[in-house]
C-alpha cells in the first residue's frame, strides 16, 4: 500500500474540491478523514491542512504564517505584525499566533517551507554546540 505525503493529499483534495460545489467539498473532506483513519494516519491531518493552506495561498489566497512567541502578545501587536508582513510580502496575511514558553524569548516564523528562528532557545543551543565543538 503506497504512502502519500501531506502535500500529495492536499494537492489531490484541492484538485477534486475546487471545481465541486460546497456540499461536495464537505463530502470529499469527510472521505479524506475517513481514509486517514482507516490507514491509521490521522496524525497527518494538521500537516495536510497546512499544506492545503499553502497551496491555496500560492493560488492567490492569503499567505499563511505560523508565528510563535514565548509569551502571549496582544491583539494590537498581532495586527501590527500582520501589517508589517503584508508590507514586506505584498499579500494578505493570515497570522497563526501560538505561544511556546520553550522559546524563552524571541520568535519563530514559518512561511511555507521556510523557518525563521530568532528565539533565545535556538541561540543558546547554537552557542552550546559552538562551545562544545571548540573545546
N, C-alpha and C positions, 0 to 999 in steps of 0.2 A: 504494500500500500504506500504510494508516494506521499511524502510530506511536503506541505506548502509553507512558504514563508508568510508572515503577516502582510507584506507588500503584495504578494500574489493573491491572497484572499481579498485584500482591499481593492485591487485592480479588477478582479473578476466581479466583485459585488458592484462596483461603480459602473462597469460596462453593462451589466444587466439592469441596474436600478435607474440610471439616468433617463433612458427613454420610457420607463414604465410610469404609470400613474401612482399616486401616493399609496393607495391600498395595496398595490402590488409590491411596492418597496418594503412595506411593513412585512408582507409575507416572505419576501426574499431575506430580510434581516432575521426573521424568526427561523427560517430554514437554515441560515448560516449558523446561528447559535445552536440549533439542534444538532447540526452536523459536527460542530466543535465538541459538543457534549458527548456525542456518540463516539468520537475519536479520542475522547479524554484530553482535549486540547483547549478547554475553556480559559486556561491561563494566558492564551494568546490574544484573547479578546481586547484588552486595553491597547496592545501594540497594533492590532488590526484597526482599531478606531483611530489611533494616532496616525497610522499610515493612510487611512481614508481621508482624514482631515488634511494631511499634507498633499494628497493627490487633488483634492478639491481646491486647495489653496493655489496649487500650480495652474489650475484651470481658471484662475482669476478671482477666486474667493479670498477671504481674509487670510493673512499669514498667521498661523498658529504658533505661539511662542510659549513654551513652558518655562516658567520663571520661579526660581526657588531662592528664598532668603532664610536667614537663621531665625528671624522674628517676623511677626505679622506687621505688614505695612498698612497704612490707612487707605481708604478708597481714593483719596486725593493723590496719594503717591502712586497708586496703580494707574490712575488716569494720566498723570504726568509722564510716567514711564511709557505708557502706550502712545502718547502723543510724540514723544521723542523718537520712539522706534518707528512710528509712522513717517516722521520727517526723514529719517535715515533710509527707510526701505521704499517709501513712496507708495505703500499699500496699506489697506485697512489692517488692523491688528486685532487678533483675538488672544488676549493675555490670560494664561492659566497660572495664577499665582498660588504657590504652595509654600508652607513653612517647613523647614527642615533644621531643627536645632543642632544637628551634627555638623552643619556648615560653620558653626561658631560665629562667624561674621562674613560679610561679603555676599555674593550672589552667584547663581548658576543660571545660564540661559541655554535652552535647547531650541534651535531653529532648524527645522528639517533634520538633517543628519549631523549638524554641527553642534558642538557643545562648547560654550564659553564658560569656563570655570574660573571665577575670580573670588573664590571662597578662602577664608583663612585656613580651613582644614586641609584643602589641597595644597596651599602654600607651605603649611607646616609639614605635610607629607613629603613634598618636594625637597624641603630643606633637610628633613631626616634622611632621605635617600642620598642626597648630595653629601651629607656629613659621613654617612656610613661607607660610601664608595671611596671617599678620600681619606679614610683612616688607615 
